[in-house]
Amino acid sequence: MTTTKFIAEIGCNHMGEMTIARKLVEAAARYASCDYVKFQKRHNRELLTLEEYNRPHPNPANSYGDTYGAHREYLEFSVDQHRELKSYCEGLSIGYSTSVWDVTSAIEIAKLEPDFIKVPSACNLNFPMLEVLIRNYRGDIHLSLGMTTKDEAEEIVSCFEDHGAAHRLVLYACTSGYPVPFEDCCLLEISGLRNAFGDRVQAIGYSGHHLGIAVDIAALSLGAAWIERHFTLDRTWKGTDHAASLEPDGLRKLVRDARAVERALARKPSDVLDIEQVQRKKLKQSSIRRLKCAG
């Protein structure tokens, strides 16, 4: 079975502080043994209308500015800071990646050449941005399908196929909510995506915004090749995503348990395993007499 890759989605949980960002990277790498961390990149003047930029944050208690635009700018890292984070990740032997929310961010992050770039659910119908990534970036493109119809998913995959890039595309089953109750996780969407697109794209993953780690283990068992979870150092911190994130010990347990399940997801290579031979001799043959069936 292919080893599932785990992504610690830091997003904006660094709260605009490089010191916190580095601590999150270190915890994901050294403590939780994740494969990748992932940040976000936005050009807010491009992404937001003037009205959206200047309106108040919908939840003032989570805001880092007087307006939504000021809030988003406070949380934004520059390209140089992203380059520094990528270098820091390399030093800790963990992969770096970023979600991009607009064309300018896509162009900027593509120049850093991470292994993959993520397209969030909110932006997966931004076809100009998708085409910029396809044409100007050589790595893989991961894309979440939250808030997306089946017809729209088909349109996205067809776009990649038309550009000869579907082999670089990883699709994620996702429910866009923070946090998502278990009944809305809809894990069988993983199987649906595998059936619909498994032979057309590189892989199928799962991006979870739920609580706990049980759902992720089931996602792995259903064939998710990538699992992404929001990650924070403290779920009580100020911000929208912290409450739907795992803390370091939760992320560590998730990766630990998932690796155990991966080892267990196998068929017996022989009718009686070596570990069973001693017990077979001790228990089975001494406790019963072998009698032929009197059929």
LOTOR-662892 format. One record per residue: residue in one letter; z, y, x of N, C-alpha, C, O in turn; residue number from 1. Coordinates in steps of 0.2 Angstrom, whole numbers. Example, Ala and Ser with C-alpha at 12.3 -4.5 7.8 and 13.67 -1.06 7.14 Angstrom:
BEGIN
REC res  n.pz  n.py  n.px ca.pz ca.py ca.px  c.pz  c.py  c.px  o.pz  o.py  o.px   n
REC   A    39   -28    66    39   -22    62    39   -16    66    42   -17    71   1
REC   S    35   -11    64    36    -5    68    39     0    64    40     6    67   2
// end
This chain:
BEGIN
REC res  n.pz  n.py  n.px ca.pz ca.py ca.px  c.pz  c.py  c.px  o.pz  o.py  o.px   n
REC   M     0    -6     4     0     0     0     0     6     4     4     7     9   1
REC   T    -4    11     2    -4    18     6     2    21     6     5    22     0   2
REC   T     5    24    11    11    27    11    10    34     8     6    38     9   3
REC   T    15    35     3    14    42    -1    17    47     4    22    46     8   4
REC   K    14    53     3    16    59     7    20    63     3    19    64    -3   5
REC   F    25    66     6    30    70     2    30    78     5    30    79    11   6
REC   I    29    82     0    28    89     1    35    93    -1    36    92    -7   7
REC   A    38    96     3    44   101     1    41   108    -1    39   111     4   8
REC   E    40   109    -7    37   115   -10    43   121    -9    47   122   -13   9
REC   I    42   125    -4    47   130    -3    45   136    -7    49   140    -9  10
REC   G    38   137    -8    36   143   -12    39   149   -10    38   151    -4  11
REC   C    42   152   -14    45   159   -13    53   158   -13    57   163   -13  12
REC   N    55   152   -12    63   151   -12    66   153    -5    72   153    -5  13
REC   H    62   156    -1    65   159     5    67   166     4    71   169     8  14
REC   M    66   169    -2    68   175    -5    66   181     0    70   186     1  15
REC   G    60   180     3    58   185     7    61   186    14    59   190    18  16
REC   E    65   181    16    68   181    23    65   175    27    66   169    25  17
REC   M    63   177    33    60   172    38    66   168    40    64   162    42  18
REC   T    72   170    41    77   166    43    78   160    38    79   154    40  19
REC   I    78   162    32    79   156    27    73   152    27    74   146    26  20
REC   A    67   154    28    61   150    28    62   145    33    60   139    32  21
REC   R    64   147    39    64   143    45    70   137    44    69   132    45  22
REC   K    75   139    40    80   134    39    78   129    34    80   123    34  23
REC   L    74   131    29    71   127    24    66   122    28    66   116    26  24
REC   V    62   124    32    58   120    36    61   115    40    60   109    40  25
REC   E    67   117    43    71   113    48    74   107    43    74   102    45  26
REC   A    77   109    38    80   104    33    75    99    31    77    93    30  27
REC   A    69   101    29    64    97    26    62    92    31    60    86    30  28
REC   A    61    95    38    59    90    43    64    86    46    63    80    46  29
REC   R    70    88    48    75    84    51    79    81    47    81    75    49  30
REC   Y    81    83    41    86    80    37    83    76    32    85    70    30  31
REC   A    77    79    28    74    75    23    68    71    25    66    66    21  32
REC   S    66    72    31    60    68    34    54    68    29    50    63    28  33
REC   C    53    74    27    46    76    23    40    76    27    41    77    34  34
REC   D    35    75    24    28    75    28    26    83    29    23    84    34  35
REC   Y    27    87    24    24    94    24    29    98    20    33    96    16  36
REC   V    29   104    22    32   110    18    26   114    16    20   114    19  37
REC   K    27   118    10    22   122     8    25   129     5    30   129     2  38
REC   F    21   134     7    23   141     5    18   143     0    14   139    -3  39
REC   Q    18   150    -2    13   153    -6    11   159    -3    14   163     1  40
REC   K     4   161    -5     1   167    -2    -2   171    -8    -7   168   -11  41
REC   R     0   177    -9    -4   181   -14    -5   188   -11    -2   191    -7  42
REC   H   -11   191   -14   -12   198   -13   -11   201   -20   -16   200   -24  43
REC   N    -5   204   -21    -3   205   -28    -7   211   -31    -8   211   -37  44
REC   R   -10   215   -27   -15   221   -30   -21   218   -33   -24   220   -37  45
REC   E   -23   212   -30   -29   209   -32   -28   204   -38   -32   203   -42  46
REC   L   -22   201   -37   -20   196   -42   -18   199   -49   -20   196   -54  47
REC   L   -15   204   -49   -12   207   -55   -16   213   -57   -18   217   -53  48
REC   T   -16   214   -63   -19   221   -66   -13   226   -65    -8   225   -63  49
REC   L   -16   232   -65   -11   238   -64    -5   238   -69     1   239   -67  50
REC   E    -7   236   -75    -1   235   -80     4   230   -78    10   231   -79  51
REC   E     1   224   -76     5   219   -74    10   220   -68    15   219   -68  52
REC   Y     6   224   -63    10   226   -57    16   230   -59    21   230   -55  53
REC   N    15   235   -63    20   240   -65    25   239   -70    30   242   -71  54
REC   R    24   233   -74    29   232   -79    35   228   -76    35   226   -70  55
REC   P    41   229   -79    47   226   -77    46   218   -76    42   215   -80  56
REC   H    50   215   -72    51   208   -72    53   205   -78    58   208   -81  57
REC   P    50   200   -81    52   197   -87    60   195   -88    63   195   -93  58
REC   N    62   193   -82    69   191   -81    73   195   -76    73   193   -70  59
REC   P    75   201   -77    78   206   -72    83   203   -68    83   205   -62  60
REC   A    87   198   -70    92   195   -66    89   192   -60    92   191   -55  61
REC   N    82   190   -60    79   186   -55    74   191   -51    71   188   -46  62
REC   S    74   197   -52    69   202   -49    72   204   -42    78   206   -42  63
REC   Y    67   205   -38    69   208   -31    66   215   -31    65   218   -25  64
REC   G    64   218   -36    61   225   -36    61   228   -43    63   225   -48  65
REC   D    60   234   -44    60   238   -50    54   236   -55    55   237   -61  66
REC   T    49   234   -52    43   231   -56    41   224   -54    44   222   -49  67
REC   Y    37   221   -58    35   214   -56    31   214   -50    32   210   -45  68
REC   G    27   219   -49    23   220   -43    28   221   -37    27   218   -31  69
REC   A    33   225   -37    37   226   -32    41   220   -30    43   218   -24  70
REC   H    43   216   -35    46   210   -34    42   205   -30    44   202   -26  71
REC   R    36   204   -32    31   200   -29    30   202   -22    30   198   -17  72
REC   E    30   208   -20    28   211   -14    34   209    -9    34   208    -3  73
REC   Y    40   210   -12    46   208    -8    46   201    -6    49   200     0  74
REC   L    44   197   -10    44   189    -8    38   187    -4    37   182    -2  75
REC   E    33   192    -2    27   190     1    28   190     9    30   195    11  76
REC   F    25   185    12    25   185    19    18   187    21    13   186    18  77
REC   S    17   190    27    11   193    30     7   187    33    10   181    34  78
REC   V     1   187    35    -3   182    38     0   180    45     1   175    46  79
REC   D     3   185    48     6   184    55    12   180    54    14   176    58  80
REC   Q    16   181    48    22   177    47    20   170    45    24   165    47  81
REC   H    15   169    41    12   162    40    10   159    46    12   153    47  82
REC   R     7   162    51     5   159    57    11   157    61    11   152    64  83
REC   E    16   161    61    23   160    64    26   154    61    28   149    65  84
REC   L    26   153    55    29   147    51    25   141    53    28   136    54  85
REC   K    18   142    53    14   136    55    16   133    62    17   127    63  86
REC   S    17   138    67    19   136    73    26   133    73    27   128    77  87
REC   Y    30   136    69    37   133    69    37   126    66    40   121    69  88
REC   C    33   125    61    32   118    58    29   113    64    32   107    64  89
REC   E    25   115    67    22   111    72    27   109    78    27   103    80  90
REC   G    31   113    79    37   112    84    42   107    81    45   103    85  91
REC   L    42   106    75    47   101    71    43    95    69    46    91    65  92
REC   S    37    95    70    33    89    69    32    88    61    33    82    59  93
REC   I    32    93    57    31    93    50    25    97    49    24   102    52  94
REC   G    21    95    44    15    99    42    16   105    38    21   106    35  95
REC   Y    12   110    39    12   117    36     6   117    31     1   115    32  96
REC   S     8   120    25     3   122    20     5   127    16    11   129    16  97
REC   T     0   130    12     1   136     8    -3   135     1    -9   133     2  98
REC   S     0   137    -4    -4   138   -10    -7   145   -10    -4   150    -8  99
REC   V   -13   146   -12   -17   152   -12   -18   154   -19   -20   150   -23 100
REC   W   -17   161   -21   -18   163   -28   -23   168   -29   -24   170   -35 101
REC   D   -27   169   -24   -33   174   -25   -38   173   -19   -36   170   -14 102
REC   V   -44   176   -20   -49   175   -15   -47   178    -8   -48   174    -3 103
REC   T   -44   184    -7   -42   186    -1   -37   182     3   -37   180     9 104
REC   S   -32   179    -1   -27   174     2   -30   168     4   -29   165     9 105
REC   A   -35   166     0   -39   160     2   -42   161     9   -42   156    13 106
REC   I   -46   166    10   -49   168    16   -44   168    22   -46   165    27 107
REC   E   -39   171    21   -34   172    26   -31   166    28   -30   164    34 108
REC   I   -29   162    23   -25   155    25   -30   150    28   -28   147    32 109
REC   A   -36   151    26   -42   146    28   -42   147    36   -43   142    40 110
REC   K   -42   153    38   -42   155    45   -37   152    49   -37   151    56 111
REC   L   -31   150    46   -25   147    50   -27   139    51   -23   136    55 112
REC   E   -31   136    47   -33   129    47   -28   124    47   -27   120    51 113
REC   P   -24   125    41   -19   120    40   -23   113    37   -29   114    36 114
REC   D   -19   108    37   -22   102    35   -25   102    28   -30    99    27 115
REC   F   -21   105    24   -24   106    17   -21   113    14   -16   116    17 116
REC   I   -25   115     9   -23   121     6   -22   119    -2   -26   116    -4 117
REC   K   -17   122    -5   -16   120   -12   -18   126   -17   -18   132   -15 118
REC   V   -21   124   -22   -23   128   -28   -18   127   -33   -18   121   -36 119
REC   P   -14   132   -35    -9   130   -41   -13   130   -47   -18   132   -48 120
REC   S    -9   127   -52   -12   126   -59   -14   133   -62   -19   133   -65 121
REC   A   -11   138   -61   -12   145   -63   -19   147   -61   -22   151   -64 122
REC   C   -21   145   -55   -28   147   -52   -33   142   -52   -38   144   -49 123
REC   N   -32   136   -55   -37   131   -54   -44   132   -57   -49   129   -56 124
REC   L   -44   138   -62   -51   139   -65   -54   146   -62   -59   149   -64 125
REC   N   -51   148   -56   -54   153   -52   -59   150   -48   -58   149   -42 126
REC   F   -65   150   -51   -71   146   -47   -73   150   -41   -75   147   -36 127
REC   P   -73   157   -41   -75   160   -35   -70   159   -29   -73   158   -24 128
REC   M   -64   158   -31   -59   156   -26   -60   149   -23   -60   147   -17 129
REC   L   -62   144   -28   -63   137   -26   -69   137   -22   -69   133   -17 130
REC   E   -74   141   -23   -80   141   -19   -79   144   -12   -82   141    -7 131
REC   V   -75   149   -12   -73   151    -5   -70   146    -1   -71   145     5 132
REC   L   -65   142    -4   -62   137     0   -67   132     2   -67   129     8 133
REC   I   -71   130    -3   -76   124    -1   -80   126     4   -82   122     9 134
REC   R   -83   132     5   -88   135     9   -85   137    16   -88   136    21 135
REC   N   -79   140    16   -76   143    22   -70   139    25   -67   142    30 136
REC   Y   -68   133    22   -62   130    25   -64   122    25   -67   119    21 137
REC   R   -63   119    31   -65   112    32   -60   107    30   -61   101    30 138
REC   G   -53   109    29   -48   104    27   -49   102    20   -53   103    16 139
REC   D   -43    98    18   -43    96    11   -40   101     6   -37   106     8 140
REC   I   -42   101     0   -40   105    -5   -36   101   -10   -39    97   -14 141
REC   H   -30   103   -11   -26   100   -16   -25   105   -22   -25   111   -21 142
REC   L   -26   102   -28   -26   106   -34   -22   103   -40   -23    97   -42 143
REC   S   -18   107   -43   -13   105   -48   -17   106   -55   -21   111   -56 144
REC   L   -15   102   -60   -19   102   -66   -14   103   -72   -15   101   -78 145
REC   G    -9   107   -71    -4   109   -76    -8   114   -80   -12   118   -78 146
REC   M    -7   115   -87   -10   119   -91   -17   119   -92   -21   124   -93 147
REC   T   -20   113   -91   -27   112   -90   -30   107   -95   -27   101   -95 148
REC   T   -35   108   -98   -38   103  -103   -42    98   -99   -44    99   -93 149
REC   K   -43    92  -102   -47    87   -99   -54    90   -98   -57    88   -92 150
REC   D   -57    94  -102   -64    96  -101   -64   101   -95   -68   101   -91 151
REC   E   -58   105   -94   -58   109   -88   -57   105   -82   -60   107   -77 152
REC   A   -53   100   -82   -53    96   -76   -59    93   -74   -61    93   -68 153
REC   E   -63    91   -79   -70    88   -77   -74    94   -74   -78    92   -70 154
REC   E   -74   100   -77   -78   105   -74   -76   107   -67   -80   108   -63 155
REC   I   -69   106   -65   -67   107   -58   -70   102   -54   -72   104   -48 156
REC   V   -69    96   -56   -71    90   -51   -79    91   -51   -82    90   -45 157
REC   S   -83    92   -56   -90    93   -56   -92    99   -51   -97    98   -47 158
REC   C   -88   104   -51   -89   110   -46   -89   107   -39   -93   109   -35 159
REC   F   -84   103   -37   -83   100   -31   -89    96   -29   -91    96   -23 160
REC   E   -90    92   -34   -96    87   -33  -103    91   -31  -106    89   -27 161
REC   D  -104    96   -35  -110   100   -34  -110   103   -27  -116   104   -25 162
REC   H  -105   104   -24  -105   107   -18  -103   102   -12  -102   103    -6 163
REC   G  -104    95   -14  -103    90    -9   -96    90    -6   -95    88     0 164
REC   A   -91    92   -10   -84    92    -7   -79    88   -11   -73    89    -9 165
REC   A   -81    84   -16   -76    80   -19   -72    76   -15   -66    74   -17 166
REC   H   -74    73    -9   -71    69    -5   -65    73    -2   -61    69     2 167
REC   R   -65    79    -2   -59    83     1   -54    85    -5   -49    89    -3 168
REC   L   -55    83   -11   -51    85   -17   -45    80   -18   -47    75   -19 169
REC   V   -39    83   -19   -34    79   -21   -31    82   -28   -30    88   -28 170
REC   L   -31    79   -33   -29    81   -40   -22    79   -41   -20    74   -40 171
REC   Y   -18    84   -44   -11    82   -45   -10    83   -53   -11    87   -56 172
REC   A    -7    77   -56    -4    78   -62     2    82   -62     6    82   -57 173
REC   C     3    86   -67     8    92   -67     9    94   -74     5    95   -78 174
REC   T    15    96   -75    17    99   -81    20   106   -79    25   106   -75 175
REC   S    18   111   -81    20   118   -79    26   120   -83    25   123   -89 176
REC   G    32   119   -80    38   122   -84    43   122   -78    43   118   -73 177
REC   Y    49   125   -79    54   126   -74    61   127   -78    63   132   -80 178
REC   P    65   121   -78    62   114   -76    59   111   -82    59   113   -88 179
REC   V    56   105   -81    53   101   -86    57    95   -89    60    92   -84 180
REC   P    59    95   -95    62    89   -98    59    83   -97    52    83   -96 181
REC   F    62    77   -96    59    71   -95    54    69   -99    48    66   -97 182
REC   E    54    70  -106    49    68  -111    43    72  -110    38    70  -113 183
REC   D    43    78  -106    37    82  -105    34    80   -98    29    83   -96 184
REC   C    37    76   -94    34    74   -88    27    70   -88    23    71   -84 185
REC   C    27    66   -93    20    63   -95    17    60   -89    12    61   -87 186
REC   L    21    55   -86    19    52   -80    13    48   -80     9    47   -76 187
REC   L    11    45   -86     5    41   -87    -1    45   -86    -7    43   -86 188
REC   E    -1    52   -86    -6    56   -84    -9    54   -77   -15    55   -75 189
REC   I    -4    52   -73    -6    49   -66   -12    44   -67   -17    44   -63 190
REC   S   -10    39   -71   -15    33   -72   -21    36   -75   -26    34   -74 191
REC   G   -20    41   -80   -26    44   -83   -31    47   -78   -37    46   -78 192
REC   L   -28    51   -73   -32    54   -68   -35    49   -63   -41    50   -61 193
REC   R   -31    44   -62   -34    38   -58   -40    35   -61   -45    34   -58 194
REC   N   -40    34   -67   -45    31   -71   -51    35   -72   -57    33   -71 195
REC   A   -50    42   -73   -55    46   -74   -59    49   -67   -65    50   -67 196
REC   F   -55    50   -62   -57    53   -56   -56    49   -50   -58    51   -44 197
REC   G   -52    43   -50   -50    40   -44   -56    38   -39   -55    38   -33 198
REC   D   -62    37   -42   -68    35   -38   -72    41   -36   -77    41   -33 199
REC   R   -70    47   -38   -74    53   -37   -70    58   -33   -74    62   -30 200
REC   V   -64    58   -32   -60    62   -28   -56    58   -22   -56    52   -22 201
REC   Q   -53    62   -18   -50    58   -12   -44    55   -15   -42    49   -12 202
REC   A   -39    58   -19   -33    55   -21   -30    58   -27   -33    64   -29 203
REC   I   -25    55   -30   -21    58   -35   -14    59   -33   -11    54   -30 204
REC   G   -11    64   -35    -4    66   -33     0    68   -39    -3    68   -45 205
REC   Y     6    69   -38    10    72   -44    15    77   -41    18    77   -36 206
REC   S    14    83   -45    19    89   -44    24    89   -49    22    91   -55 207
REC   G    30    89   -47    36    88   -52    40    94   -52    42    97   -47 208
REC   H    42    96   -58    47   102   -59    53   100   -63    56   104   -66 209
REC   H    54    93   -63    60    91   -67    66    91   -63    66    93   -57 210
REC   L    71    88   -65    78    87   -62    78    80   -60    76    75   -62 211
REC   G    82    79   -54    84    73   -51    78    70   -48    73    73   -46 212
REC   I    78    63   -46    73    60   -42    70    54   -45    66    50   -42 213
REC   A    73    52   -51    70    45   -54    63    46   -56    59    41   -55 214
REC   V    61    51   -58    54    52   -60    49    51   -54    43    48   -55 215
REC   D    51    54   -49    46    53   -43    45    46   -41    40    44   -39 216
REC   I    50    42   -41    50    35   -39    45    32   -44    41    27   -42 217
REC   A    45    33   -50    40    30   -55    33    33   -54    29    29   -54 218
REC   A    33    39   -52    26    42   -50    23    38   -44    17    37   -44 219
REC   L    27    37   -39    25    33   -33    22    26   -36    17    24   -34 220
REC   S    26    23   -40    24    16   -43    18    16   -47    14    11   -47 221
REC   L    16    22   -50    10    23   -53     4    24   -49    -2    25   -52 222
REC   G     5    25   -43     0    26   -38    -1    33   -35    -7    35   -33 223
REC   A     4    38   -36     3    44   -34     3    44   -26     8    42   -23 224
REC   A    -2    47   -23    -3    47   -16     1    52   -12     2    52    -6 225
REC   W     2    58   -16     6    64   -14    11    65   -19     9    65   -25 226
REC   I    17    67   -17    22    70   -22    25    76   -19    27    77   -13 227
REC   E    25    81   -23    27    88   -22    33    90   -26    33    89   -32 228
REC   R    38    92   -23    44    94   -26    46   101   -23    46   102   -17 229
REC   H    48   106   -28    51   112   -26    58   111   -22    62   106   -24 230
REC   F    59   115   -17    65   114   -12    68   120   -11    65   125   -10 231
REC   T    75   120   -11    79   126    -9    85   123    -6    87   117    -5 232
REC   L    89   128    -3    95   127     1   101   127    -4   106   124    -3 233
REC   D   100   131   -10   105   132   -15   102   133   -22    99   138   -23 234
REC   R   103   128   -27   100   129   -33   103   135   -37   100   137   -42 235
REC   T   108   138   -35   111   143   -39   109   150   -36   111   155   -39 236
REC   W   105   150   -31   102   156   -28    98   160   -33    95   157   -38 237
REC   K    97   167   -32    93   171   -37    86   169   -36    83   169   -31 238
REC   G    82   168   -42    75   167   -42    74   162   -47    78   158   -50 239
REC   T    67   162   -49    65   158   -55    65   150   -53    67   146   -57 240
REC   D    63   148   -47    62   142   -45    68   138   -43    67   131   -43 241
REC   H    73   141   -41    79   137   -38    81   132   -42    83   126   -40 242
REC   A    82   133   -49    85   129   -53    81   122   -54    84   117   -56 243
REC   A    75   123   -53    70   117   -54    69   114   -47    64   110   -46 244
REC   S    73   115   -42    72   113   -35    77   108   -33    82   107   -36 245
REC   L    75   104   -28    80    99   -25    83   103   -19    80   107   -15 246
REC   E    89   102   -18    93   104   -12    92    98    -7    89    93    -8 247
REC   P    94   100     0    92    95     5    94    88     4    91    84     5 248
REC   D   100    87     1   103    80     0    99    77    -5    97    71    -4 249
REC   G    97    80   -10    92    77   -15    86    75   -13    83    70   -14 250
REC   L    83    80    -9    76    78    -6    77    72    -1    72    68     0 251
REC   R    82    72     3    83    67     8    83    60     4    80    55     6 252
REC   K    87    60    -1    88    54    -5    81    52    -8    80    46    -9 253
REC   L    77    57   -11    71    55   -14    66    52    -9    64    46   -10 254
REC   V    66    54    -3    61    51     2    64    45     4    60    40     5 255
REC   R    71    44     5    74    38     7    72    32     2    70    27     4 256
REC   D    74    34    -4    73    29   -10    65    27   -10    63    21   -12 257
REC   A    61    32   -10    54    31   -11    51    26    -5    47    22    -6 258
REC   R    54    27     1    51    23     6    54    16     5    50    11     7 259
REC   A    60    15     2    62     8     0    58     5    -5    56    -1    -5 260
REC   V    56     9   -10    52     6   -15    45     4   -13    42    -1   -15 261
REC   E    42     8    -8    36     7    -5    36     0    -2    31    -4    -2 262
REC   R    41    -1     2    42    -8     5    42   -14     0    40   -19     1 263
REC   A    45   -12    -6    46   -17   -11    40   -19   -15    40   -24   -18 264
REC   L    36   -14   -15    30   -14   -20    25   -19   -16    20   -16   -13 265
REC   A    26   -25   -16    21   -30   -13    22   -37   -17    26   -38   -20 266
REC   R    16   -41   -16    16   -47   -19    19   -52   -13    18   -51    -7 267
REC   K    21   -58   -15    23   -63   -10    17   -65    -6    12   -67   -10 268
REC   P    17   -65     0    12   -68     4    11   -75     4     6   -78     6 269
REC   S    17   -79     2    17   -86     1    21   -88    -5    25   -84    -7 270
REC   D    20   -94    -8    24   -96   -13    32   -95   -12    36   -93   -16 271
REC   V    34   -97    -6    41   -97    -4    41   -94     2    38   -96     7 272
REC   L    45   -88     2    46   -84     8    50   -87    13    54   -92    12 273
REC   D    50   -85    20    54   -88    25    61   -87    23    65   -91    24 274
REC   I    63   -81    20    70   -80    18    72   -84    13    78   -86    12 275
REC   E    68   -87     9    70   -92     4    70   -99     6    73  -103     3 276
REC   Q    67  -101    12    67  -108    14    74  -111    15    75  -117    13 277
REC   V    79  -107    18    85  -110    19    89  -111    13    92  -116    11 278
REC   Q    88  -106     8    91  -107     1    88  -112    -3    92  -116    -7 279
REC   R    82  -113    -2    78  -119    -6    81  -125    -3    82  -130    -7 280
REC   K    82  -126     3    84  -132     6    92  -133     4    94  -139     2 281
REC   K    96  -128     4   103  -128     3   104  -129    -5   109  -133    -7 282
REC   L   101  -125    -9   103  -125   -16    98  -129   -21   101  -132   -25 283
REC   K    92  -128   -20    87  -131   -25    87  -139   -24    87  -142   -29 284
REC   Q    86  -141   -18    85  -148   -17    92  -152   -18    92  -158   -19 285
REC   S    97  -149   -16   104  -152   -17   107  -152   -24   111  -156   -25 286
REC   S   104  -148   -28   107  -147   -34   104  -151   -40   106  -152   -45 287
REC   I    97  -153   -39    94  -157   -44    90  -163   -41    89  -162   -35 288
REC   R    89  -167   -45    84  -173   -42    77  -171   -44    76  -169   -50 289
REC   R    73  -172   -40    66  -171   -42    63  -177   -46    63  -183   -43 290
REC   L    62  -176   -52    59  -181   -56    52  -179   -59    51  -173   -60 291
REC   K    48  -184   -59    41  -182   -62    42  -181   -69    46  -184   -73 292
REC   C    38  -177   -71    37  -175   -79    35  -181   -82    30  -184   -81 293
REC   A    39  -184   -87    37  -190   -91    32  -188   -97    34  -188  -103 294
REC   G    26  -185   -95    22  -182  -100    18  -187  -104    14  -186  -108 295
// end
